[in-house]
């Protein structure tokens, strides 16, 4: 009898947390589409997410593209299918690795920063100060970050895809002896617009998730420095898990037969 | 909306109840603040002074009771209506609560630009005027909050609180963490600025020197209720043993200090 008690308690706790997160998301999204909109704040967040994340996303996708070319070449050589390397690199980068790696890197970089900044504002009463100054914290703090996350991650992924394919090209041409023109021709020939579009849709969803989890955990942080630290950890962990779960669901939506 | 009359208190809290788990913080609290009056609520740490203030500001919702501003009930208002009510308020937070990401002048002008929709250039001029009102030089306006001392942060917080010329100003422990001289400077500024504005003020503090200086009336909060209130001049002859113990800062007496904050 007693073993059901902690299970039930945990389940009710999960439902409560899911409800609070959903409510937070609905309120925040409603503020994204209702005036006043703060272009200055949205612009600042876009630069923070898009521009300043470019080096880390670029490096990650560059080396992933290089590893992908090496791995698929040595693997495919076992059944004489080395010529498929350009196709594997471009499909893997655009469909999966580009959005997922960029999403996870941005979750670590931006999700943590958002949770820490908003969490510190919470524990130092700056969010209360916003409310007393007739400014809705959802509109002022959360909405600009959601809009920036939703719009900037697809752009980052687009750039990351190109860099990743370029990484594969570098290894294939300069190390594995592929003909440059044939490599580029194969890359273009077998890539479909759906490959890129599905990756960009994933990126938009991941950007929203990263910003939402960063804001949610920061907004609800309690208890000083320790609370802010916990909020930061929770933001990164929950965003990473949700990215991987939603990645499967979106893949299922686009490509399941 | 109820029409306010001259006899309508600016702030009226009636039968407020608030608890956190099993801990009862407010237990049927009643408090009126008249128009233009300066009321200071005193009480030990953990007695619920901040909860009272946050309930009036709409940052927290009491489980029972009513709060009226100018005769209008404010509990359960929609976000938009609450923002309209909050435009009547100015608030000096205990730690200043200045926005780290904004310069000092932007902090002061924040309520004018975001809440009042004042033109940015005009709001900047007003911010610098308020900076002068609290005794700070114009060069402070271009600094970041992290570059200011505790006393300067309090002054900037006061400038932000009065920038929108609010009808009601709240002070949360305005002198906590300051040396006695700076505390007196802040008290003088509070008296000067609120008199110039003709604002109604509600402060919470456990600093008796501050309470004596800024209050027209003092109310003592204990066990979730106002157990005594009267003019500042009568605080020393209240005849209330709880008040006597508190104002003389004696460890021995009927008050048992709360160990945990609410």
Interface residues (C-beta under 8 A of the other chain):
Chain A: X120 X121 X124 X125 X126 X128 X129 X131 X132 X133 X134 X135 X136 X140
Chain B: X54 X57 X58 X59 X79 X83 X84 X86 X87 X89 X90 X91 X93 X94 X95 X97 X98 X99 X100 X110 X111 X114 X115 X160 X164 X170
